[in-house]
Amino acid sequence: KNNTFGTIAFTSYGLFWLSLVAIIILPGTGFGLPPKPAAMSAYLAMWGLFSALLFIGTLRLNRALQLVFSLLTVFFILLAAAEVSSIPILKTIAGYQGMACGLVALYTGAAQIVNEIYGRPVAPLGGIKKA
């Protein structure tokens, strides 16, 4: 469908989950060492930076996607801060914030599907801007 943004986002975050699982699971199997907090913080901060760049890309798209990527950026920043600071409440706040991001993402995805199926806006996405 010539959706470069969607392709980059889905592929990248799919690879994020695979890499995160590898970072967490592989040390337990004897392959490598667990990451130090500073290394994990850097990893999460880089994903936060990537999410911020994708957020900029959403500025020409609908408000729902803008909200998803702004929340995702904050989520990664909170996780990075929690790793480097060892402040437990930051992980809790990040967890709730991540759940909010997930709920908005679920709505956005469902709304895009429903709107495409019906060929008209059934579930609002917040003003699609034309390029």
Short mmCIF file of the C-alpha atoms (twelve columns), coordinates in Angstrom:
data_MODEL
# 
_entry.id   MODEL 
# 
loop_
_atom_site.group_PDB 
_atom_site.id 
_atom_site.type_symbol 
_atom_site.label_atom_id 
_atom_site.label_alt_id 
_atom_site.label_comp_id 
_atom_site.label_asym_id 
_atom_site.label_seq_id 
_atom_site.Cartn_x 
_atom_site.Cartn_y 
_atom_site.Cartn_z 
_atom_site.pdbx_PDB_model_num 
ATOM 1   C CA . LYS A 1   0.000   0.000   0.000  1 
ATOM 2   C CA . ASN A 2   3.050   2.279   -0.259 1 
ATOM 3   C CA . ASN A 3   2.958   2.872   3.491  1 
ATOM 4   C CA . THR A 4   6.633   3.467   4.246  1 
ATOM 5   C CA . PHE A 5   5.869   4.814   7.724  1 
ATOM 6   C CA . GLY A 6   3.869   1.724   8.691  1 
ATOM 7   C CA . THR A 7   6.497   -0.608  7.268  1 
ATOM 8   C CA . ILE A 8   9.313   1.092   9.177  1 
ATOM 9   C CA . ALA A 9   7.311   1.225   12.421 1 
ATOM 10  C CA . PHE A 10  6.083   -2.393  12.363 1 
ATOM 11  C CA . THR A 11  9.429   -3.835  11.294 1 
ATOM 12  C CA . SER A 12  11.437  -1.762  13.768 1 
ATOM 13  C CA . TYR A 13  9.286   -2.421  16.817 1 
ATOM 14  C CA . GLY A 14  9.069   -6.101  15.892 1 
ATOM 15  C CA . LEU A 15  12.855  -6.172  15.921 1 
ATOM 16  C CA . PHE A 16  12.821  -4.239  19.197 1 
ATOM 17  C CA . TRP A 17  10.831  -7.014  20.875 1 
ATOM 18  C CA . LEU A 18  13.082  -9.713  19.427 1 
ATOM 19  C CA . SER A 19  16.223  -7.896  20.562 1 
ATOM 20  C CA . LEU A 20  14.783  -7.207  24.023 1 
ATOM 21  C CA . VAL A 21  13.925  -10.879 24.497 1 
ATOM 22  C CA . ALA A 22  17.439  -11.807 23.382 1 
ATOM 23  C CA . ILE A 23  18.989  -9.313  25.818 1 
ATOM 24  C CA . ILE A 24  16.945  -10.729 28.689 1 
ATOM 25  C CA . ILE A 25  16.947  -14.463 27.853 1 
ATOM 26  C CA . LEU A 26  20.372  -15.152 26.322 1 
ATOM 27  C CA . PRO A 27  22.450  -14.394 29.443 1 
ATOM 28  C CA . GLY A 28  20.431  -17.009 31.318 1 
ATOM 29  C CA . THR A 29  21.389  -19.627 28.726 1 
ATOM 30  C CA . GLY A 30  25.096  -18.873 29.000 1 
ATOM 31  C CA . PHE A 31  25.341  -16.675 25.894 1 
ATOM 32  C CA . GLY A 32  26.747  -13.368 27.049 1 
ATOM 33  C CA . LEU A 33  26.312  -11.371 30.208 1 
ATOM 34  C CA . PRO A 34  23.287  -9.444  31.437 1 
ATOM 35  C CA . PRO A 35  23.491  -5.782  30.422 1 
ATOM 36  C CA . LYS A 36  24.652  -3.271  32.979 1 
ATOM 37  C CA . PRO A 37  22.069  -0.603  33.890 1 
ATOM 38  C CA . ALA A 38  23.930  2.059   31.897 1 
ATOM 39  C CA . ALA A 39  23.960  -0.167  28.791 1 
ATOM 40  C CA . MET A 40  20.263  -1.017  29.134 1 
ATOM 41  C CA . SER A 41  19.493  2.651   29.686 1 
ATOM 42  C CA . ALA A 42  21.387  3.566   26.502 1 
ATOM 43  C CA . TYR A 43  19.521  0.849   24.569 1 
ATOM 44  C CA . LEU A 44  16.145  2.157   25.774 1 
ATOM 45  C CA . ALA A 45  17.151  5.793   25.229 1 
ATOM 46  C CA . MET A 46  18.071  5.022   21.598 1 
ATOM 47  C CA . TRP A 47  14.624  3.493   21.092 1 
ATOM 48  C CA . GLY A 48  13.193  6.648   22.670 1 
ATOM 49  C CA . LEU A 49  15.130  8.765   20.178 1 
ATOM 50  C CA . PHE A 50  13.939  6.569   17.301 1 
ATOM 51  C CA . SER A 51  10.357  6.891   18.558 1 
ATOM 52  C CA . ALA A 52  10.750  10.667  18.725 1 
ATOM 53  C CA . LEU A 53  11.884  10.693  15.091 1 
ATOM 54  C CA . LEU A 54  8.860   8.633   14.112 1 
ATOM 55  C CA . PHE A 55  6.681   11.029  16.131 1 
ATOM 56  C CA . ILE A 56  7.951   13.852  13.913 1 
ATOM 57  C CA . GLY A 57  6.812   11.775  10.948 1 
ATOM 58  C CA . THR A 58  3.305   11.569  12.407 1 
ATOM 59  C CA . LEU A 59  2.907   15.337  12.332 1 
ATOM 60  C CA . ARG A 60  1.590   14.936  8.774  1 
ATOM 61  C CA . LEU A 61  -0.719  12.108  9.856  1 
ATOM 62  C CA . ASN A 62  -3.658  11.830  12.236 1 
ATOM 63  C CA . ARG A 63  -3.788  12.864  15.885 1 
ATOM 64  C CA . ALA A 64  -4.226  9.286   17.097 1 
ATOM 65  C CA . LEU A 65  -0.862  8.247   15.632 1 
ATOM 66  C CA . GLN A 66  0.702   11.401  17.037 1 
ATOM 67  C CA . LEU A 67  -0.550  10.422  20.483 1 
ATOM 68  C CA . VAL A 68  0.720   6.837   20.123 1 
ATOM 69  C CA . PHE A 69  4.228   7.917   19.157 1 
ATOM 70  C CA . SER A 70  4.434   10.729  21.707 1 
ATOM 71  C CA . LEU A 71  3.401   8.309   24.458 1 
ATOM 72  C CA . LEU A 72  5.850   5.720   23.134 1 
ATOM 73  C CA . THR A 73  8.685   8.249   23.222 1 
ATOM 74  C CA . VAL A 74  7.911   9.162   26.836 1 
ATOM 75  C CA . PHE A 75  7.638   5.457   27.689 1 
ATOM 76  C CA . PHE A 76  11.148  4.701   26.457 1 
ATOM 77  C CA . ILE A 77  12.565  7.790   28.172 1 
ATOM 78  C CA . LEU A 78  10.966  6.750   31.474 1 
ATOM 79  C CA . LEU A 79  12.316  3.215   31.116 1 
ATOM 80  C CA . ALA A 80  15.805  4.526   30.328 1 
ATOM 81  C CA . ALA A 81  15.673  6.868   33.332 1 
ATOM 82  C CA . ALA A 82  14.470  4.030   35.567 1 
ATOM 83  C CA . GLU A 83  17.354  1.801   34.466 1 
ATOM 84  C CA . VAL A 84  20.079  4.354   35.021 1 
ATOM 85  C CA . SER A 85  18.664  5.793   38.262 1 
ATOM 86  C CA . SER A 86  17.437  2.582   39.938 1 
ATOM 87  C CA . ILE A 87  14.388  4.475   41.236 1 
ATOM 88  C CA . PRO A 88  11.695  1.759   41.449 1 
ATOM 89  C CA . ILE A 89  8.731   4.133   41.149 1 
ATOM 90  C CA . LEU A 90  9.959   5.201   37.709 1 
ATOM 91  C CA . LYS A 91  9.454   1.659   36.419 1 
ATOM 92  C CA . THR A 92  5.952   1.640   37.877 1 
ATOM 93  C CA . ILE A 93  5.123   4.982   36.268 1 
ATOM 94  C CA . ALA A 94  6.628   3.751   32.987 1 
ATOM 95  C CA . GLY A 95  4.490   0.623   33.221 1 
ATOM 96  C CA . TYR A 96  1.251   2.583   33.582 1 
ATOM 97  C CA . GLN A 97  2.322   5.004   30.897 1 
ATOM 98  C CA . GLY A 98  3.166   2.074   28.606 1 
ATOM 99  C CA . MET A 99  -0.280  0.581   29.203 1 
ATOM 100 C CA . ALA A 100 -1.857  3.906   28.258 1 
ATOM 101 C CA . CYS A 101 0.240   3.924   25.083 1 
ATOM 102 C CA . GLY A 102 -0.852  0.367   24.323 1 
ATOM 103 C CA . LEU A 103 -4.532  1.229   24.768 1 
ATOM 104 C CA . VAL A 104 -4.229  4.225   22.450 1 
ATOM 105 C CA . ALA A 105 -2.370  2.051   19.919 1 
ATOM 106 C CA . LEU A 106 -5.091  -0.628  20.079 1 
ATOM 107 C CA . TYR A 107 -7.787  1.990   19.484 1 
ATOM 108 C CA . THR A 108 -5.809  3.566   16.645 1 
ATOM 109 C CA . GLY A 109 -5.266  0.249   14.893 1 
ATOM 110 C CA . ALA A 110 -8.886  -0.794  15.312 1 
ATOM 111 C CA . ALA A 111 -10.116 2.602   14.104 1 
ATOM 112 C CA . GLN A 112 -7.923  2.444   11.003 1 
ATOM 113 C CA . ILE A 113 -9.246  -1.031  10.159 1 
ATOM 114 C CA . VAL A 114 -12.891 -0.115  10.742 1 
ATOM 115 C CA . ASN A 115 -12.606 3.141   8.807  1 
ATOM 116 C CA . GLU A 116 -10.973 1.370   5.866  1 
ATOM 117 C CA . ILE A 117 -13.598 -1.388  5.823  1 
ATOM 118 C CA . TYR A 118 -16.483 1.092   5.862  1 
ATOM 119 C CA . GLY A 119 -14.778 3.512   3.501  1 
ATOM 120 C CA . ARG A 120 -15.584 6.429   5.778  1 
ATOM 121 C CA . PRO A 121 -14.658 7.699   9.250  1 
ATOM 122 C CA . VAL A 122 -16.580 5.549   11.746 1 
ATOM 123 C CA . ALA A 123 -14.049 5.788   14.566 1 
ATOM 124 C CA . PRO A 124 -12.410 9.225   14.792 1 
ATOM 125 C CA . LEU A 125 -8.651  9.483   14.390 1 
ATOM 126 C CA . GLY A 126 -8.351  13.227  14.731 1 
ATOM 127 C CA . GLY A 127 -8.111  15.083  11.453 1 
ATOM 128 C CA . ILE A 128 -6.017  13.485  8.775  1 
ATOM 129 C CA . LYS A 129 -3.812  16.117  7.189  1 
ATOM 130 C CA . LYS A 130 -3.136  15.937  3.476  1 
ATOM 131 C CA . ALA A 131 0.460   16.101  2.302  1 
# 
